[in-house]
């Protein structure tokens, strides 16, 4: 794999075309331009200058038709597409698919960046649950605000979109690119770290381009469960505890983390995938049971990762930090339950 480009490539945004493009925030425009430039390099390396030229020419014609409402540009675009072989048409379509994946990802990344900047400026998370409870406390008093907080319920339900054809491999690759964008924000431009992030971005975009974007077989209900749980691992499992922690920080102040948590358990997650009873002949009792097993495995593996992370920090010595009676009782109960696991604690610490 070659190093990232040093000069602009055609797929980068030209922010001077009109006022609409200028209205895009510079940080977002920079991200889209950078990702587009890396994609342009991938297209050139994979399909040669001709592929990149066809993609860029079609993009320019469509943009011109949109911005100037010129029918001639649409006609020119149709004539250009008509010259494509089936193989070239597939390549161009895949290139645009990759580009829009990257542009949408950059927009999502920028939205998170803006929210974090607002949080840093305000000293709290605007439009969050703690913010809402604080405003409710000012209006109705703390007792009434806490009563209403105790009655709050948030019950999202996972479901499989019938038109979702994107493969897990593609979705996972996009998430990795998103993580690298976050890492790139923290790396100073022009440093060795920044260059390393760009190389990894180029590798991920190259992999995204070379990965077939669509499933070739119809997904089974259990395939859909695995896809949903992959999203759960990367999002809900990480985010929901943070929401509770933010709320506890607001409710307990300096005592947060010292006292027991007081935030009510308002979050309830439901799942419709492989569990519906609306006539789907592929969803049977056995399938639903297996789906529950898949979900349980993901949750247990997630808890195992957290427990291991906590366990690695428990390196305190008895002499300086004697364990409490409650901790000794817990250790004795664990020893009685699984002595072979207890015996490994000392050797792994």
C-alpha positions as CSV (number, residue, x, y, z in Angstrom):
1,X,0.0,0.0,0.0
2,X,1.4,3.4,-0.9
3,X,1.5,6.4,1.4
4,X,-1.4,8.9,1.5
5,X,-1.6,11.5,-1.2
6,X,0.4,14.7,-0.7
7,X,-1.7,16.8,-3.2
8,X,-5.4,17.2,-3.8
9,X,-7.2,14.5,-5.8
10,X,-10.3,15.1,-7.9
11,X,-12.8,13.5,-5.4
12,X,-11.9,16.2,-2.8
13,X,-14.6,18.8,-2.4
14,X,-14.0,22.1,-4.3
15,X,-15.4,24.5,-1.7
16,X,-15.4,27.5,-4.0
17,X,-18.0,26.4,-6.5
18,X,-20.9,28.2,-4.8
19,X,-22.3,29.6,-1.6
20,X,-23.9,26.3,-0.7
21,X,-20.6,24.6,-0.5
22,X,-19.2,27.5,1.5
23,X,-21.9,27.1,4.0
24,X,-20.5,23.7,5.1
25,X,-18.5,24.0,8.3
26,X,-14.8,24.0,7.6
27,X,-14.1,21.0,9.8
28,X,-16.7,18.9,8.1
29,X,-15.6,20.0,4.7
30,X,-12.0,19.1,5.6
31,X,-13.0,15.6,6.7
32,X,-15.0,14.9,3.6
33,X,-12.3,16.3,1.4
34,X,-9.6,14.2,3.1
35,X,-11.6,11.0,2.9
36,X,-12.5,11.7,-0.7
37,X,-8.9,12.2,-1.6
38,X,-8.0,8.9,0.0
39,X,-10.8,7.2,-1.9
40,X,-9.5,8.8,-5.1
41,X,-6.1,7.3,-4.5
42,X,-7.6,3.9,-3.9
43,X,-9.6,4.1,-7.2
44,X,-6.5,5.2,-9.1
45,X,-4.5,2.3,-7.7
46,X,-7.2,-0.2,-8.2
47,X,-8.7,0.8,-11.6
48,X,-6.2,3.2,-13.0
49,X,-6.6,6.8,-14.1
50,X,-9.5,6.0,-16.4
51,X,-11.7,4.8,-13.6
52,X,-11.0,7.9,-11.5
53,X,-11.6,10.1,-14.5
54,X,-15.0,8.5,-15.3
55,X,-16.1,8.8,-11.6
56,X,-14.9,12.4,-11.4
57,X,-16.5,13.4,-14.8
58,X,-19.9,11.9,-13.8
59,X,-19.7,13.6,-10.4
60,X,-19.0,17.0,-12.0
61,X,-21.9,16.6,-14.5
62,X,-24.4,15.6,-11.8
63,X,-23.2,18.5,-9.5
64,X,-23.5,20.9,-12.4
65,X,-27.0,19.7,-13.2
66,X,-28.1,20.1,-9.5
67,X,-26.6,23.5,-9.0
68,X,-27.5,25.1,-12.3
69,X,-30.6,23.1,-13.2
70,X,-29.1,22.6,-16.6
71,X,-30.8,19.8,-18.6
72,X,-27.7,19.6,-20.8
73,X,-25.7,18.4,-17.9
74,X,-28.1,15.6,-17.2
75,X,-28.1,14.6,-20.8
76,X,-24.3,14.6,-20.8
77,X,-24.3,12.4,-17.7
78,X,-26.7,10.0,-19.3
79,X,-24.6,9.8,-22.4
80,X,-21.5,9.2,-20.3
81,X,-23.1,6.4,-18.4
82,X,-24.3,4.8,-21.7
83,X,-20.7,4.4,-22.8
84,X,-19.8,2.3,-19.7
85,X,-19.4,-1.4,-20.0
86,X,-21.3,-3.4,-17.3
87,X,-18.0,-3.9,-15.5
88,X,-17.2,-0.1,-15.5
89,X,-20.8,0.7,-14.5
90,X,-20.5,-1.6,-11.5
91,X,-17.1,0.0,-10.5
92,X,-18.5,3.6,-10.8
93,X,-21.6,2.7,-8.8
94,X,-19.4,1.1,-6.1
95,X,-17.2,4.1,-6.0
96,X,-20.1,6.4,-5.4
97,X,-21.4,4.0,-2.8
98,X,-18.1,4.2,-1.0
99,X,-18.0,8.0,-1.3
100,X,-21.4,8.4,0.2
101,X,-20.6,6.0,3.0
102,X,-17.6,8.2,3.8
103,X,-19.4,11.5,3.5
104,X,-22.3,10.3,5.8
105,X,-19.7,9.0,8.3
106,X,-17.9,12.4,8.2
107,X,-21.2,14.2,8.9
108,X,-22.0,11.9,11.8
109,X,-18.5,12.3,13.2
110,X,-18.8,16.1,12.9
111,X,-22.2,16.1,14.7
112,X,-20.6,14.3,17.7
113,X,-17.6,16.7,17.6
114,X,-19.9,19.7,17.7
115,X,-21.9,18.2,20.6
116,X,-18.7,17.6,22.6
117,X,-17.5,21.2,21.9
118,X,-20.8,22.5,23.2
119,X,-20.5,20.3,26.3
120,X,-17.0,21.6,27.0
121,X,-18.0,25.2,26.6
122,X,-21.1,24.8,28.8
123,X,-19.6,22.6,31.4
124,X,-22.5,20.1,31.0
125,X,-24.3,18.1,28.3
126,X,-27.0,20.3,26.7
127,X,-30.3,18.6,26.0
128,X,-29.3,15.6,28.1
129,X,-31.3,13.8,30.8
130,X,-29.4,15.6,33.6
131,X,-30.0,18.9,31.9
132,X,-33.7,18.1,31.6
133,X,-33.9,17.0,35.2
134,X,-32.1,20.2,36.3
135,X,-34.7,22.3,34.4
136,X,-37.5,20.3,35.8
137,X,-36.1,20.8,39.3
138,X,-36.0,24.5,38.8
139,X,-39.7,24.6,37.7
140,X,-41.3,22.0,40.0
141,X,-38.9,21.3,42.8
142,X,-36.5,18.4,43.4
143,X,-39.0,16.0,44.9
144,X,-41.4,16.3,42.0
145,X,-38.6,16.1,39.5
146,X,-37.3,12.9,41.1
147,X,-40.8,11.4,41.2
148,X,-41.1,12.0,37.5
149,X,-37.7,10.7,36.8
150,X,-38.6,7.5,38.6
151,X,-41.6,7.1,36.2
152,X,-39.5,7.7,33.1
153,X,-39.2,4.7,30.7
154,X,-37.2,4.4,27.5
155,X,-37.9,1.2,25.6
156,X,-36.2,1.0,22.2
157,X,-36.8,-2.2,20.2
158,X,-34.3,-3.7,17.8
159,X,-35.7,-4.6,14.5
160,X,-34.3,-5.8,11.1
161,X,-35.0,-3.3,8.3
162,X,-36.4,-5.3,5.4
163,X,-34.4,-3.2,2.8
164,X,-31.1,-3.4,4.7
165,X,-28.7,-5.2,2.4
166,X,-25.5,-3.8,3.8
167,X,-23.1,-6.6,5.0
168,X,-21.8,-6.8,8.5
169,X,-18.3,-6.6,7.0
170,X,-19.1,-3.2,5.4
171,X,-20.7,-1.8,8.6
172,X,-17.8,-2.9,10.7
173,X,-15.3,-1.3,8.3
174,X,-17.3,2.0,8.4
175,X,-17.1,1.9,12.2
176,X,-13.4,1.4,12.1
177,X,-13.0,4.4,9.8
178,X,-15.1,6.4,12.3
179,X,-12.8,5.4,15.1
180,X,-9.8,6.6,13.0
181,X,-11.5,9.9,12.4
182,X,-11.8,10.4,16.1
183,X,-8.1,9.4,16.5
184,X,-7.2,11.8,13.7
185,X,-8.8,14.7,15.6
186,X,-6.5,14.1,18.4
187,X,-3.4,13.9,16.2
188,X,-1.6,17.1,15.2
189,X,-1.5,17.5,11.5
190,X,1.9,16.7,10.0
191,X,3.1,14.7,12.9
192,X,4.2,11.1,12.7
193,X,1.0,10.0,14.6
194,X,-1.1,11.9,12.0
195,X,0.7,10.2,9.1
196,X,0.1,6.8,10.8
197,X,-3.6,7.5,11.1
198,X,-3.8,8.5,7.5
199,X,-2.1,5.3,6.4
200,X,-4.6,3.2,8.4
201,X,-7.4,5.2,7.0
202,X,-6.1,4.5,3.5
203,X,-6.0,0.8,4.3
204,X,-9.5,0.8,5.7
205,X,-10.9,2.7,2.7
206,X,-9.1,0.3,0.3
207,X,-10.7,-2.6,2.2
208,X,-14.1,-1.0,2.0
209,X,-13.7,-0.5,-1.8
210,X,-12.7,-4.1,-2.3
211,X,-15.5,-5.6,-0.1
212,X,-18.6,-6.6,-1.9
213,X,-21.2,-4.1,-0.6
214,X,-24.3,-6.4,-0.9
215,X,-25.2,-9.8,0.4
216,X,-25.4,-12.5,-2.3
217,X,-27.8,-14.6,-0.3
218,X,-31.0,-13.8,1.6
219,X,-30.2,-13.2,5.3
220,X,-31.8,-15.6,7.8
221,X,-33.4,-14.3,11.0
222,X,-30.3,-15.4,12.9
223,X,-28.1,-13.5,10.5
224,X,-30.2,-10.4,11.3
225,X,-29.8,-11.1,15.0
226,X,-26.0,-11.3,14.7
227,X,-26.0,-8.0,12.7
228,X,-28.1,-6.3,15.3
229,X,-26.0,-7.6,18.2
230,X,-22.8,-6.4,16.4
231,X,-24.4,-2.9,16.5
232,X,-25.3,-3.4,20.2
233,X,-21.7,-4.3,21.1
234,X,-20.4,-1.1,19.6
235,X,-23.2,1.3,20.7
236,X,-25.8,0.5,23.4
237,X,-23.5,-1.7,25.5
238,X,-21.0,1.2,25.8
239,X,-23.4,4.2,25.7
240,X,-26.2,3.2,28.2
241,X,-23.8,2.9,31.2
242,X,-22.4,6.3,30.3
243,X,-25.9,7.8,30.4
244,X,-26.6,6.4,33.8
245,X,-23.2,7.6,35.0
246,X,-23.9,11.1,33.8
247,X,-27.2,11.1,35.6
248,X,-25.6,9.9,38.8
249,X,-22.9,12.5,38.5
250,X,-25.6,15.2,38.5
251,X,-27.8,13.6,41.2
252,X,-24.9,12.8,43.7
253,X,-22.4,15.5,42.8
254,X,-19.1,14.9,44.7
255,X,-20.5,11.7,46.2
256,X,-20.9,10.0,42.8
257,X,-18.9,6.8,42.7
258,X,-18.6,6.8,46.5
259,X,-22.3,6.1,47.3
260,X,-24.5,3.5,45.7
261,X,-26.0,4.7,42.4
262,X,-29.4,6.3,42.6
263,X,-30.3,6.8,39.0
264,X,-33.5,4.8,38.3
265,X,-33.3,2.0,35.7
266,X,-35.4,3.6,33.0
267,X,-33.8,1.8,30.0
268,X,-35.5,-1.3,28.8
269,X,-34.2,-2.9,25.5
270,X,-36.5,-5.0,23.4
271,X,-35.9,-7.2,20.4
272,X,-38.2,-8.0,17.5
273,X,-35.6,-9.8,15.4
274,X,-36.2,-13.6,15.2
275,X,-38.9,-13.1,17.9
276,X,-41.8,-11.7,15.9
277,X,-45.0,-13.7,15.6
278,X,-46.5,-11.9,12.6
279,X,-46.6,-14.8,10.2
280,X,-42.9,-15.1,9.2
281,X,-42.5,-18.8,8.5
282,X,-38.8,-18.7,9.2
283,X,-39.3,-17.6,12.8
284,X,-40.1,-20.6,14.9
285,X,-39.8,-21.3,18.6
286,X,-36.4,-23.0,18.1
287,X,-35.2,-19.9,16.1
288,X,-36.3,-17.6,18.8
289,X,-34.6,-19.7,21.5
290,X,-31.4,-19.6,19.5
291,X,-31.7,-15.9,19.0
292,X,-32.0,-15.4,22.7
293,X,-28.8,-17.5,23.2
294,X,-26.9,-15.3,20.7
295,X,-28.0,-12.2,22.5
296,X,-27.1,-13.6,25.9
297,X,-23.7,-14.6,24.6
298,X,-23.0,-11.1,23.4
299,X,-24.0,-9.6,26.7
300,X,-22.0,-12.1,28.8
301,X,-18.9,-11.5,26.6
302,X,-19.3,-7.8,27.0
303,X,-19.6,-8.2,30.8
304,X,-16.5,-10.5,30.7
305,X,-14.5,-7.8,29.0
306,X,-15.5,-5.2,31.6
307,X,-14.8,-7.6,34.5
308,X,-11.3,-8.4,33.1
309,X,-10.6,-4.7,32.8
310,X,-11.6,-4.1,36.4
311,X,-9.7,-7.2,37.5
312,X,-6.5,-6.0,36.0
313,X,-6.7,-2.9,38.2
314,X,-7.2,-4.9,41.4
315,X,-3.5,-5.1,42.3
316,X,-3.8,-3.8,45.9
317,X,-1.8,-5.4,48.6
318,X,-3.4,-6.6,51.9
319,X,-0.8,-4.8,54.0
320,X,-1.6,-1.3,52.7
321,X,-5.2,-1.9,51.7
322,X,-6.8,-4.5,53.9
323,X,-10.0,-6.0,52.4
324,X,-13.3,-5.3,54.2
325,X,-15.3,-8.0,55.8
326,X,-17.9,-7.8,53.0
327,X,-15.1,-8.3,50.4
328,X,-13.8,-11.3,52.3
329,X,-17.3,-12.8,52.5
330,X,-17.7,-12.3,48.7
331,X,-14.3,-13.9,48.0
332,X,-15.2,-16.9,50.2
333,X,-18.5,-17.3,48.4
334,X,-16.7,-17.2,45.0
335,X,-14.2,-19.8,46.3
336,X,-17.0,-22.1,47.2
337,X,-18.7,-21.6,43.9
338,X,-15.7,-22.0,41.6
339,X,-12.5,-22.8,43.5
340,X,-10.6,-23.4,40.2
341,X,-11.3,-19.8,39.1
342,X,-10.4,-18.4,42.5
343,X,-7.1,-20.2,42.4
344,X,-6.2,-18.4,39.2
345,X,-6.7,-14.9,40.6
346,X,-3.4,-14.7,42.4
347,X,-1.4,-16.0,39.4
348,X,-3.0,-13.6,37.0
349,X,-2.8,-10.4,39.1
